Amino acid sequence: MDCAIQPTRHEGIWNITTTDFFYPLVEDPYLQGRIACANVLSDLYATGVAHCDNMLMLVAASLDMTAEMRQIVTQQMMRGFNDLANEANTRVVGGQTVLNPWPIIGGVAQSVTSSTEFIAPEHAEPGDVIVLTKPLGTQVAVNLKEWMRKEDKFWSKAKEVISKEDAERAYSVAASSMARLNISGARIMSKYKAKGGTDVTGFGVIGHAKNLAINQKQSVRFEFHTLPVIKDMLKVNDAAYNFKLKEGLSAETSGGLLVILPKDQASQFCDEMLEIDGWSAWTVADVVAAEERDAIIRNDVSIIEV
């Protein structure tokens, strides 16, 4: 799943570790650093662990930039990463920096916990539901921003269905969402009796849901009845380039948590998420008994624009 969860040589003490990195997807290197940090920590948060003991930072400085530009961009990426780590009440204690044609940033997150402090992603039962804590559509939004900047063939198609103002809004929502920590969801997972979770990133919501379903002890299927999507991104997806957003296969960066909850706890979980973060969370899927572990999107799926 998302993390390596391993017992230590000390009885009852576990080590939870994750790593991730990626290439630029926003214009602002400081924002890129914050998104990278949120993305790394998200895997840890998906286990219900809200405290990260320490982080490492992995950085590639771009050889394709001038020396001056490389210094500015690399410093800003590192500052953004470090600032969000501090906001998450953890700290970067080391890492590695190399030269590379593309600028890259990522890292490692680690937490040492007791066996009662994390939620293994394997306890879904028929009758449970699944909550998603961030909207979908970030891949479409960041590509739309690039198309608009270049005024290329994709923008020629996209501008038939979206204005520049609405495209900028979509990008702003996506950037804010990607840079937001999933720590609030992690903090309340145990309170609402969560039975497991994952985060939504490169495989899209359905890809990660399938992986989560396969990992369950019981033979269950996750049936998605609702997809919250950044406003206008489905129209852009259909008009300009098909990222397979409605099929749940569009990649997300630093996406939300998919949390398995008892049905009678989901509404309260979503209410508290809104109260804490000021962002909505949504009940998006039902857990049903099935012969094979799987996740599907229903034909009559409802779309909520965010």
C-alpha contacts under 8 A as a table, 3 or more apart, distances in Angstrom:
res1	aa1	res2	aa2	distance
1	M	4	A	7.77
1	M	198	T	7.62
1	M	211	N	7.23
1	M	212	L	7.33
1	M	215	N	7.91
2	D	18	T	7.06
2	D	43	D	5.20
2	D	44	L	7.51
2	D	46	A	7.57
2	D	198	T	6.67
2	D	199	D	7.66
3	C	16	I	6.39
3	C	17	T	5.61
3	C	18	T	4.89
3	C	43	D	6.16
3	C	44	L	6.60
4	A	15	N	7.85
4	A	16	I	5.63
4	A	17	T	5.24
4	A	18	T	6.33
5	I	14	W	6.82
5	I	15	N	5.93
5	I	16	I	4.60
5	I	17	T	6.73
6	Q	14	W	5.58
6	Q	15	N	5.30
6	Q	16	I	6.44
7	P	10	H	7.77
7	P	11	E	7.86
7	P	12	G	7.43
7	P	13	I	6.14
7	P	14	W	4.30
7	P	15	N	6.12
8	T	11	E	7.11
8	T	12	G	7.94
8	T	13	I	5.78
8	T	14	W	5.37
8	T	15	N	6.35
9	R	13	I	7.78
10	H	13	I	5.63
12	G	114	S	5.68
12	G	115	S	5.74
13	I	112	V	6.91
13	I	113	T	5.74
13	I	114	S	4.70
13	I	115	S	6.37
14	W	112	V	5.69
14	W	113	T	5.25
14	W	114	S	5.91
14	W	115	S	6.52
15	N	110	Q	7.21
15	N	111	S	6.00
15	N	112	V	4.61
15	N	113	T	6.42
16	I	44	L	7.33
16	I	110	Q	5.65
16	I	111	S	5.23
16	I	112	V	6.23
16	I	113	T	7.57
17	T	44	L	7.31
17	T	108	V	7.16
17	T	109	A	5.75
17	T	110	Q	4.46
17	T	111	S	6.58
18	T	40	V	7.05
18	T	41	L	7.88
18	T	43	D	6.53
18	T	44	L	6.78
18	T	108	V	5.65
18	T	109	A	5.43
18	T	110	Q	6.64
19	T	40	V	6.06
19	T	106	G	7.52
19	T	107	G	5.61
19	T	108	V	4.27
19	T	109	A	6.38
20	D	39	N	7.31
20	D	40	V	5.43
20	D	106	G	5.48
20	D	107	G	5.77
20	D	108	V	6.76
21	F	36	A	6.73
21	F	40	V	7.43
21	F	58	L	7.45
21	F	104	I	6.87
21	F	105	I	5.50
21	F	106	G	3.68
21	F	107	G	6.24
22	F	36	A	7.29
22	F	104	I	5.76
22	F	105	I	6.03
22	F	106	G	6.37
23	Y	102	W	7.13
23	Y	103	P	6.43
23	Y	104	I	4.92
23	Y	105	I	6.92
24	P	27	E	7.69
24	P	29	P	7.94
24	P	32	Q	6.60
24	P	103	P	6.94
24	P	104	I	6.89
25	L	32	Q	7.28
25	L	142	V	6.62
26	V	29	P	7.37
26	V	31	L	7.33
26	V	32	Q	6.17
26	V	142	V	6.85
26	V	175	A	7.72
27	E	32	Q	7.77
28	D	31	L	5.28
28	D	32	Q	6.18
29	P	32	Q	4.77
29	P	33	G	6.26
29	P	73	V	5.71
29	P	74	T	7.56
29	P	76	Q	5.55
29	P	77	M	4.86
29	P	80	G	7.71
30	Y	33	G	5.18
30	Y	34	R	6.54
30	Y	73	V	7.89
30	Y	76	Q	4.64
30	Y	77	M	4.69
30	Y	78	M	7.43
30	Y	79	R	6.50
30	Y	80	G	4.54
30	Y	81	F	7.65
31	L	34	R	5.06
31	L	35	I	6.18
31	L	77	M	7.26
31	L	80	G	6.11
31	L	175	A	7.97
31	L	179	A	7.22
32	Q	35	I	5.15
32	Q	36	A	6.14
32	Q	77	M	6.05
32	Q	80	G	7.11
32	Q	81	F	7.94
33	G	36	A	5.07
33	G	37	C	6.28
33	G	76	Q	7.32
33	G	77	M	4.21
33	G	78	M	5.94
33	G	79	R	6.95
33	G	80	G	4.34
33	G	81	F	4.23
33	G	82	N	7.84
33	G	105	I	6.80
33	G	106	G	8.00
34	R	37	C	5.19
34	R	38	A	6.23
34	R	77	M	7.60
34	R	80	G	4.63
34	R	81	F	4.65
34	R	82	N	7.76
34	R	83	D	7.33
34	R	84	L	5.64
34	R	179	A	5.62
35	I	38	A	5.10
35	I	39	N	6.01
35	I	81	F	7.53
35	I	178	M	5.60
35	I	179	A	4.36
35	I	180	R	7.60
35	I	254	S	6.71
36	A	39	N	5.04
36	A	40	V	6.28
36	A	81	F	6.56
36	A	105	I	6.40
36	A	106	G	5.43
36	A	107	G	7.87
36	A	179	A	7.93
36	A	254	S	7.69
37	C	40	V	5.22
37	C	41	L	6.28
37	C	81	F	5.09
37	C	82	N	7.74
37	C	84	L	6.51
37	C	85	A	6.59
37	C	106	G	6.67
37	C	107	G	7.27
38	A	41	L	5.28
38	A	42	S	6.00
38	A	84	L	7.32
38	A	178	M	7.31
38	A	179	A	5.98
38	A	180	R	6.54
38	A	181	L	5.23
38	A	182	N	7.44
38	A	254	S	6.25
39	N	42	S	5.22
39	N	43	D	7.42
39	N	178	M	7.73
39	N	253	T	6.91
39	N	254	S	4.37
39	N	255	G	7.77
40	V	43	D	6.31
40	V	44	L	7.75
40	V	106	G	6.79
40	V	107	G	6.33
40	V	108	V	6.62
40	V	109	A	6.56
41	L	44	L	5.36
41	L	45	Y	6.36
41	L	52	C	7.75
41	L	109	A	6.14
41	L	181	L	7.68
41	L	182	N	7.88
42	S	45	Y	4.97
42	S	46	A	6.18
42	S	181	L	7.12
42	S	182	N	5.86
42	S	183	I	7.67
42	S	199	D	6.51
42	S	254	S	6.95
42	S	257	L	7.83
43	D	46	A	5.21
43	D	47	T	7.21
43	D	198	T	7.08
43	D	199	D	6.31
44	L	47	T	5.71
44	L	48	G	7.34
44	L	49	V	6.05
44	L	50	A	7.50
44	L	52	C	7.67
44	L	109	A	7.26
44	L	110	Q	7.74
44	L	111	S	7.97
45	Y	48	G	5.22
45	Y	49	V	5.11
45	Y	50	A	5.61
45	Y	182	N	6.37
45	Y	183	I	6.03
45	Y	185	G	7.53
45	Y	186	A	4.98
46	A	49	V	7.24
46	A	186	A	6.46
46	A	196	G	7.76
46	A	197	G	5.31
46	A	198	T	4.88
46	A	199	D	5.91
46	A	257	L	6.23
46	A	258	L	7.84
46	A	259	V	7.82
47	T	118	F	5.53
47	T	119	I	5.12
47	T	120	A	6.41
47	T	121	P	7.00
47	T	186	A	7.27
47	T	196	G	6.84
47	T	197	G	6.35
47	T	198	T	7.27
48	G	117	E	7.49
48	G	118	F	5.37
48	G	119	I	5.65
48	G	185	G	7.74
48	G	186	A	4.39
48	G	187	R	6.61
48	G	188	I	7.86
48	G	189	M	5.79
48	G	190	S	6.93
48	G	197	G	7.93
49	V	52	C	7.62
49	V	111	S	7.91
49	V	117	E	6.57
49	V	118	F	5.55
49	V	119	I	7.87
49	V	186	A	5.89
49	V	187	R	7.20
50	A	183	I	5.67
50	A	184	S	7.82
50	A	186	A	5.25
50	A	187	R	5.47
51	H	88	A	7.87
51	H	89	N	7.41
51	H	90	T	7.44
51	H	111	S	6.86
52	C	55	M	7.51
52	C	88	A	7.92
52	C	89	N	7.60
52	C	90	T	5.74
52	C	109	A	6.52
52	C	110	Q	5.77
52	C	111	S	4.93
53	D	90	T	6.04
53	D	91	R	7.63
53	D	109	A	7.75
53	D	110	Q	5.89
53	D	111	S	4.91
53	D	112	V	7.01
54	N	90	T	5.69
54	N	91	R	5.37
54	N	92	V	6.03
54	N	93	V	6.51
54	N	109	A	6.16
54	N	110	Q	5.74
54	N	111	S	7.09
55	M	85	A	7.95
55	M	90	T	7.25
55	M	91	R	5.98
55	M	92	V	4.58
55	M	93	V	6.09
55	M	94	G	7.37
55	M	107	G	6.85
55	M	108	V	5.33
55	M	109	A	4.55
55	M	110	Q	6.35
56	L	92	V	5.38
56	L	93	V	5.91
56	L	94	G	4.97
56	L	95	G	4.61
56	L	96	Q	7.97
56	L	107	G	5.20
56	L	108	V	4.90
56	L	109	A	6.69
57	M	92	V	6.65
57	M	94	G	6.37
57	M	95	G	4.52
57	M	96	Q	6.53
57	M	105	I	7.41
57	M	106	G	5.96
57	M	107	G	4.21
57	M	108	V	6.55
58	L	95	G	5.50
58	L	96	Q	5.08
58	L	97	T	6.08
58	L	104	I	7.83
58	L	105	I	5.64
58	L	106	G	5.02
58	L	107	G	4.80
58	L	108	V	7.80
59	V	74	T	7.91
59	V	78	M	7.85
59	V	95	G	7.98
59	V	96	Q	6.31
59	V	97	T	4.69
59	V	98	V	6.45
59	V	103	P	7.51
59	V	104	I	5.58
59	V	105	I	4.57
59	V	106	G	6.54
60	A	97	T	5.61
60	A	98	V	4.81
60	A	99	L	5.28
60	A	100	N	5.62
60	A	102	W	7.22
60	A	103	P	5.16
60	A	104	I	4.75
60	A	105	I	6.39
61	A	70	R	6.41
61	A	74	T	5.95
61	A	97	T	7.28
61	A	98	V	6.26
61	A	99	L	4.90
61	A	100	N	5.92
61	A	101	P	7.76
61	A	102	W	7.22
61	A	103	P	5.04
61	A	104	I	6.95
62	S	65	M	5.75
62	S	70	R	6.07
62	S	99	L	6.04
62	S	100	N	5.16
62	S	101	P	4.95
62	S	102	W	4.99
62	S	103	P	4.59
62	S	104	I	7.95
63	L	66	T	7.58
63	L	70	R	7.57
63	L	99	L	6.21
63	L	100	N	5.59
63	L	101	P	4.75
63	L	102	W	7.17
64	D	101	P	5.34
64	D	102	W	7.12
65	M	68	E	7.93
65	M	69	M	5.87
65	M	70	R	5.43
66	T	69	M	5.17
66	T	70	R	5.91
67	A	70	R	5.08
67	A	71	Q	6.19
68	E	71	Q	5.27
68	E	72	I	6.40
69	M	72	I	5.20
69	M	73	V	6.04
70	R	73	V	5.29
70	R	74	T	5.87
71	Q	74	T	5.36
71	Q	75	Q	6.02
72	I	75	Q	5.32
72	I	76	Q	6.14
73	V	76	Q	5.18
73	V	77	M	6.15
74	T	77	M	5.20
74	T	78	M	6.19
74	T	103	P	7.71
75	Q	78	M	5.18
75	Q	79	R	6.05
76	Q	79	R	4.98
76	Q	80	G	6.12
77	M	80	G	5.24
77	M	81	F	6.27
77	M	105	I	7.28
78	M	81	F	5.13
78	M	82	N	6.07
78	M	105	I	7.91
79	R	82	N	5.12
79	R	83	D	5.95
80	G	83	D	5.20
80	G	84	L	6.34
81	F	84	L	5.52
81	F	85	A	6.27
82	N	85	A	5.03
82	N	86	N	6.28
82	N	91	R	7.28
82	N	92	V	6.57
83	D	86	N	5.16
83	D	87	E	6.37
84	L	87	E	4.84
84	L	88	A	6.19
85	A	88	A	5.02
85	A	89	N	6.51
85	A	90	T	5.42
85	A	91	R	5.69
85	A	92	V	7.02
86	N	89	N	5.04
86	N	90	T	5.44
86	N	91	R	5.82
87	E	90	T	7.47
88	A	181	L	7.64
88	A	183	I	7.53
92	V	95	G	7.98
95	G	107	G	7.50
100	N	103	P	6.63
113	T	116	T	7.86
113	T	117	E	5.94
113	T	118	F	7.37
114	S	117	E	5.47
114	S	118	F	7.68
115	S	118	F	6.51
116	T	119	I	7.75
119	I	190	S	7.81
119	I	194	A	7.59
119	I	195	K	6.77
119	I	196	G	5.74
120	A	123	H	7.46
120	A	195	K	7.47
120	A	196	G	5.73
121	P	195	K	6.62
121	P	196	G	3.74
121	P	197	G	5.41
121	P	198	T	7.38
121	P	212	L	7.00
121	P	215	N	7.03
121	P	216	Q	7.06
122	E	195	K	6.90
122	E	196	G	5.89
122	E	212	L	7.66
122	E	215	N	5.68
122	E	216	Q	4.06
122	E	217	K	5.59
123	H	195	K	4.93
123	H	196	G	6.24
123	H	216	Q	5.98
123	H	217	K	6.25
123	H	218	Q	7.40
124	A	128	D	6.70
124	A	195	K	5.79
124	A	196	G	7.10
124	A	216	Q	6.30
124	A	217	K	7.58
124	A	218	Q	6.96
124	A	220	V	7.51
124	A	260	I	6.46
124	A	261	L	7.94
124	A	287	V	7.27
125	E	128	D	5.79
125	E	218	Q	6.66
125	E	220	V	7.05
125	E	287	V	6.65
125	E	288	V	7.48
125	E	289	A	7.72
126	P	220	V	6.68
126	P	287	V	5.07
126	P	288	V	4.47
126	P	289	A	5.29
127	G	262	P	7.32
127	G	263	K	6.73
127	G	286	D	6.94
127	G	287	V	5.63
127	G	288	V	6.20
128	D	260	I	6.78
128	D	261	L	5.72
128	D	262	P	4.65
128	D	263	K	5.07
128	D	286	D	6.30
128	D	287	V	5.18
128	D	288	V	7.77
129	V	260	I	5.86
129	V	261	L	5.50
129	V	262	P	6.23
129	V	263	K	5.39
129	V	266	A	7.27
129	V	283	T	6.88
129	V	284	V	7.59
129	V	285	A	5.65
129	V	286	D	4.49
129	V	287	V	5.52
130	I	258	L	6.32
130	I	259	V	5.38
130	I	260	I	4.57
130	I	261	L	6.04
130	I	266	A	7.84
130	I	283	T	5.77
130	I	284	V	5.86
130	I	285	A	5.01
130	I	286	D	6.27
130	I	287	V	7.39
131	V	257	L	7.68
131	V	258	L	5.56
131	V	259	V	5.16
131	V	260	I	6.63
131	V	261	L	7.40
131	V	266	A	6.93
131	V	270	C	7.74
131	V	281	A	6.76
131	V	282	W	5.39
131	V	283	T	4.29
131	V	284	V	5.62
131	V	285	A	7.13
132	L	135	P	7.69
132	L	256	G	6.04
132	L	257	L	5.61
132	L	258	L	4.75
132	L	259	V	6.61
132	L	281	A	5.70
132	L	282	W	5.42
132	L	283	T	6.45
132	L	284	V	6.45
133	T	185	G	7.49
133	T	256	G	4.73
133	T	257	L	5.42
133	T	258	L	6.94
133	T	273	M	7.88
133	T	280	S	6.86
133	T	281	A	4.31
133	T	282	W	6.54
134	K	177	S	6.80
134	K	228	P	7.93
134	K	255	G	6.09
134	K	256	G	4.28
134	K	257	L	7.22
134	K	279	W	7.83
134	K	280	S	7.43
134	K	281	A	6.44
135	P	177	S	7.81
135	P	227	L	7.91
135	P	228	P	5.09
135	P	229	V	5.09
135	P	230	I	6.05
135	P	255	G	7.60
135	P	256	G	7.19
135	P	306	V	6.93
136	L	205	V	7.99
136	L	227	L	7.47
136	L	228	P	6.10
136	L	229	V	4.58
136	L	230	I	6.15
136	L	245	L	7.98
136	L	252	E	7.00
136	L	255	G	7.41
137	G	140	V	5.39
137	G	141	A	6.28
137	G	174	A	7.54
137	G	229	V	5.65
137	G	230	I	5.60
137	G	233	M	6.10
137	G	234	L	7.84
137	G	245	L	6.81
137	G	250	S	7.26
137	G	252	E	7.02
138	T	141	A	5.01
138	T	142	V	6.17
138	T	171	Y	7.78
138	T	174	A	5.14
138	T	175	A	7.85
138	T	178	M	7.85
138	T	230	I	7.59
138	T	251	A	7.76
138	T	252	E	5.70
138	T	253	T	6.93
139	Q	142	V	5.53
139	Q	143	N	6.19
139	Q	243	F	7.90
139	Q	250	S	6.68
139	Q	251	A	5.94
139	Q	252	E	5.82
139	Q	253	T	7.48
140	V	143	N	5.27
140	V	144	L	5.94
140	V	233	M	6.25
140	V	236	V	7.45
140	V	237	N	6.60
140	V	243	F	7.18
140	V	250	S	7.98
141	A	144	L	5.05
141	A	145	K	6.35
141	A	167	A	7.34
141	A	170	A	5.79
141	A	171	Y	5.12
141	A	174	A	6.48
141	A	233	M	6.71
142	V	145	K	5.15
142	V	146	E	6.52
142	V	171	Y	5.96
142	V	174	A	7.44
143	N	146	E	5.07
143	N	147	W	6.15
144	L	147	W	5.02
144	L	148	M	6.08
144	L	155	W	7.15
144	L	158	A	7.76
144	L	167	A	6.93
144	L	171	Y	7.88
144	L	236	V	7.96
145	K	148	M	5.17
145	K	149	R	6.24
145	K	167	A	6.82
145	K	168	E	7.05
145	K	171	Y	6.54
146	E	149	R	5.05
146	E	150	K	6.23
147	W	150	K	5.21
147	W	151	E	5.65
147	W	152	D	5.70
147	W	153	K	7.82
147	W	154	F	6.03
147	W	155	W	5.03
148	M	151	E	4.92
148	M	152	D	7.20
148	M	155	W	5.46
148	M	164	K	7.66
151	E	154	F	7.80
151	E	155	W	5.57
151	E	156	S	7.02
152	D	155	W	5.36
152	D	156	S	6.44
153	K	156	S	5.00
153	K	157	K	6.65
154	F	157	K	5.25
154	F	158	A	6.09
154	F	240	A	5.27
154	F	241	Y	7.08
155	W	158	A	4.75
155	W	159	K	5.75
155	W	240	A	7.20
156	S	159	K	5.68
156	S	160	E	7.17
157	K	160	E	5.72
157	K	161	V	7.76
157	K	239	A	6.04
157	K	240	A	5.03
158	A	161	V	5.67
158	A	162	I	6.23
158	A	236	V	5.51
158	A	239	A	5.95
158	A	240	A	5.13
159	K	162	I	5.03
159	K	163	S	5.98
159	K	164	K	7.52
160	E	163	S	7.97
160	E	239	A	8.00
161	V	235	K	6.58
161	V	236	V	6.67
161	V	239	A	7.34
162	I	166	D	6.28
162	I	167	A	6.52
162	I	232	D	7.12
162	I	236	V	7.26
163	S	166	D	5.26
163	S	167	A	6.15
164	K	167	A	4.96
164	K	168	E	6.15
165	E	168	E	5.20
165	E	169	R	6.29
166	D	169	R	4.90
166	D	170	A	6.17
166	D	232	D	7.92
167	A	170	A	5.13
167	A	171	Y	6.29
168	E	171	Y	5.08
168	E	172	S	6.14
169	R	172	S	5.03
169	R	173	V	6.23
170	A	173	V	5.18
170	A	174	A	6.15
170	A	230	I	6.43
170	A	231	K	6.64
170	A	232	D	7.68
170	A	233	M	7.66
171	Y	174	A	5.03
171	Y	175	A	6.02
172	S	175	A	5.16
172	S	176	S	6.09
173	V	176	S	5.24
173	V	177	S	6.04
173	V	230	I	7.35
174	A	177	S	5.09
174	A	178	M	6.07
174	A	230	I	7.48
175	A	178	M	5.21
175	A	179	A	6.19
176	S	179	A	5.31
176	S	180	R	6.25
177	S	180	R	5.25
177	S	254	S	7.84
177	S	255	G	7.50
178	M	253	T	6.33
178	M	254	S	4.91
178	M	255	G	6.28
179	A	254	S	7.27
181	L	184	S	7.51
182	N	185	G	5.68
182	N	186	A	6.62
182	N	256	G	6.80
182	N	257	L	6.94
183	I	186	A	5.03
183	I	187	R	6.19
184	S	187	R	5.13
184	S	188	I	6.62
184	S	273	M	6.86
184	S	276	I	7.10
184	S	277	D	7.24
185	G	188	I	5.53
185	G	189	M	6.11
185	G	257	L	7.26
185	G	273	M	6.80
186	A	189	M	5.39
187	R	190	S	7.35
187	R	191	K	7.97
188	I	191	K	5.02
188	I	192	Y	6.44
188	I	269	F	7.48
189	M	192	Y	5.52
189	M	193	K	6.34
189	M	194	A	5.11
189	M	259	V	7.73
190	S	193	K	4.91
190	S	194	A	5.64
191	K	194	A	7.69
192	Y	261	L	7.16
192	Y	262	P	7.98
192	Y	265	Q	5.74
192	Y	266	A	7.69
192	Y	268	Q	7.95
192	Y	269	F	6.52
193	K	261	L	6.49
193	K	262	P	7.04
193	K	265	Q	7.58
194	A	197	G	7.77
194	A	259	V	6.66
194	A	260	I	5.62
194	A	261	L	4.71
194	A	262	P	7.14
195	K	259	V	7.59
195	K	260	I	5.34
195	K	261	L	5.98
195	K	262	P	7.95
196	G	259	V	6.12
196	G	260	I	5.43
196	G	261	L	7.89
197	G	212	L	7.32
197	G	257	L	6.75
197	G	258	L	5.34
197	G	259	V	4.38
197	G	260	I	5.87
198	T	208	H	7.11
198	T	209	A	7.79
198	T	212	L	6.82
198	T	257	L	5.75
198	T	258	L	5.31
198	T	259	V	6.78
199	D	208	H	7.30
199	D	254	S	7.88
199	D	255	G	6.38
199	D	256	G	5.65
199	D	257	L	4.31
199	D	258	L	5.76
200	V	203	F	7.36
200	V	204	G	6.11
200	V	205	V	5.47
200	V	208	H	6.11
200	V	252	E	6.36
200	V	253	T	7.58
200	V	254	S	7.11
200	V	255	G	4.79
200	V	256	G	5.62
200	V	257	L	6.31
200	V	258	L	7.04
201	T	204	G	5.82
201	T	205	V	7.42
201	T	208	H	7.62
201	T	251	A	5.97
201	T	252	E	4.41
201	T	253	T	4.98
201	T	254	S	5.97
201	T	255	G	5.51
202	G	250	S	7.77
202	G	251	A	4.38
202	G	252	E	5.42
202	G	253	T	6.51
203	F	206	I	7.40
203	F	207	G	4.78
203	F	208	H	5.94
203	F	249	L	6.27
203	F	250	S	7.24
203	F	251	A	5.54
203	F	252	E	7.54
204	G	207	G	5.26
204	G	208	H	6.32
204	G	248	G	5.59
204	G	249	L	4.39
204	G	250	S	4.99
204	G	251	A	4.52
204	G	252	E	5.88
205	V	208	H	5.46
205	V	209	A	6.04
205	V	248	G	5.16
205	V	249	L	6.45
205	V	250	S	7.69
205	V	251	A	7.92
205	V	252	E	7.93
206	I	209	A	4.87
206	I	210	K	6.01
206	I	247	E	7.57
206	I	248	G	4.89
206	I	249	L	6.13
206	I	295	A	6.51
206	I	296	I	6.89
206	I	297	I	7.55
207	G	210	K	5.25
207	G	211	N	6.47
207	G	248	G	7.39
207	G	249	L	6.49
208	H	211	N	5.06
208	H	212	L	6.19
209	A	212	L	4.99
209	A	213	A	6.06
209	A	222	F	7.30
209	A	258	L	7.71
209	A	294	D	7.89
209	A	295	A	5.84
210	K	213	A	5.01
210	K	214	I	6.16
210	K	222	F	7.91
210	K	293	R	7.77
210	K	294	D	5.27
210	K	295	A	4.84
210	K	296	I	7.97
211	N	214	I	5.24
211	N	215	N	6.46
212	L	215	N	5.23
212	L	216	Q	6.80
213	A	216	Q	5.47
213	A	220	V	6.72
213	A	221	R	6.48
213	A	222	F	6.83
213	A	293	R	5.48
213	A	294	D	5.45
213	A	295	A	6.49
214	I	293	R	5.19
214	I	294	D	6.37
216	Q	219	S	6.89
216	Q	220	V	7.40
216	Q	293	R	7.70
219	S	289	A	6.28
219	S	290	A	5.73
219	S	291	E	6.17
219	S	292	E	6.02
219	S	293	R	5.27
220	V	287	V	6.43
220	V	288	V	5.52
220	V	289	A	4.57
220	V	290	A	4.89
220	V	291	E	7.33
220	V	292	E	6.81
220	V	293	R	5.05
220	V	294	D	6.91
221	R	287	V	5.79
221	R	288	V	5.36
221	R	289	A	6.24
221	R	290	A	5.67
221	R	292	E	7.18
221	R	293	R	5.29
221	R	294	D	4.73
221	R	295	A	5.33
221	R	296	I	7.57
222	F	285	A	6.14
222	F	286	D	5.70
222	F	287	V	4.78
222	F	288	V	6.49
222	F	294	D	6.37
222	F	295	A	4.42
222	F	296	I	6.29
223	E	285	A	5.14
223	E	286	D	5.22
223	E	287	V	6.46
223	E	288	V	7.42
223	E	295	A	5.90
223	E	296	I	5.15
223	E	297	I	5.84
223	E	298	R	6.43
224	F	227	L	7.52
224	F	284	V	5.62
224	F	285	A	4.04
224	F	286	D	6.56
224	F	295	A	7.60
224	F	296	I	6.13
224	F	297	I	4.61
224	F	298	R	5.87
224	F	301	V	6.93
225	H	284	V	5.81
225	H	285	A	5.55
225	H	286	D	7.63
225	H	297	I	6.55
225	H	298	R	5.76
225	H	300	D	7.05
225	H	301	V	4.55
225	H	302	S	6.03
226	T	283	T	7.45
226	T	284	V	4.64
226	T	285	A	6.81
226	T	301	V	5.36
226	T	302	S	4.62
226	T	303	I	5.84
226	T	304	I	7.22
227	L	246	K	7.92
227	L	284	V	6.38
227	L	301	V	7.10
227	L	302	S	6.27
227	L	303	I	5.01
227	L	304	I	6.15
228	P	282	W	7.48
228	P	303	I	5.84
228	P	304	I	4.49
228	P	305	E	5.89
228	P	306	V	6.58
229	V	233	M	6.97
229	V	234	L	7.54
229	V	303	I	6.88
229	V	304	I	6.04
229	V	305	E	5.07
229	V	306	V	5.83
230	I	233	M	5.83
230	I	305	E	5.57
230	I	306	V	4.72
231	K	234	L	7.70
231	K	305	E	4.67
231	K	306	V	5.16
232	D	235	K	5.34
232	D	236	V	6.42
232	D	305	E	7.44
233	M	236	V	5.02
233	M	237	N	5.95
234	L	237	N	4.94
234	L	238	D	6.18
234	L	245	L	6.85
234	L	246	K	7.16
235	K	238	D	5.23
235	K	239	A	6.05
236	V	239	A	5.05
236	V	240	A	5.65
236	V	241	Y	7.30
237	N	240	A	5.81
237	N	241	Y	5.29
237	N	242	N	5.00
237	N	243	F	6.22
237	N	244	K	7.50
237	N	245	L	6.91
238	D	241	Y	6.30
238	D	242	N	5.72
239	A	242	N	7.78
242	N	245	L	7.33
243	F	249	L	7.19
243	F	250	S	5.12
243	F	251	A	7.98
244	K	247	E	5.18
244	K	248	G	6.48
244	K	249	L	5.38
244	K	250	S	5.35
245	L	248	G	5.20
245	L	249	L	5.83
245	L	250	S	4.72
246	K	249	L	7.61
247	E	250	S	7.72
247	E	297	I	7.03
248	G	297	I	7.56
252	E	255	G	5.53
261	L	265	Q	6.38
261	L	266	A	6.02
262	P	265	Q	5.43
262	P	266	A	6.65
263	K	266	A	5.59
264	D	267	S	7.11
265	Q	268	Q	5.62
265	Q	269	F	6.24
266	A	269	F	5.03
266	A	270	C	6.23
266	A	283	T	6.84
267	S	270	C	5.18
267	S	271	D	6.18
267	S	283	T	7.70
268	Q	271	D	4.98
268	Q	272	E	6.16
269	F	272	E	5.29
269	F	273	M	6.23
270	C	273	M	5.07
270	C	274	L	6.32
270	C	280	S	6.83
270	C	281	A	5.06
270	C	282	W	6.42
270	C	283	T	7.87
271	D	274	L	5.25
271	D	275	E	6.26
271	D	280	S	7.85
271	D	281	A	7.84
272	E	275	E	4.90
272	E	276	I	6.03
273	M	276	I	5.21
273	M	277	D	5.83
273	M	278	G	7.29
273	M	279	W	6.91
273	M	280	S	6.72
273	M	281	A	6.56
274	L	277	D	5.47
274	L	278	G	4.67
274	L	279	W	4.94
274	L	280	S	5.00
274	L	281	A	6.91
275	E	278	G	5.69
275	E	279	W	7.92
290	A	293	R	6.61
297	I	301	V	6.67
298	R	301	V	5.20
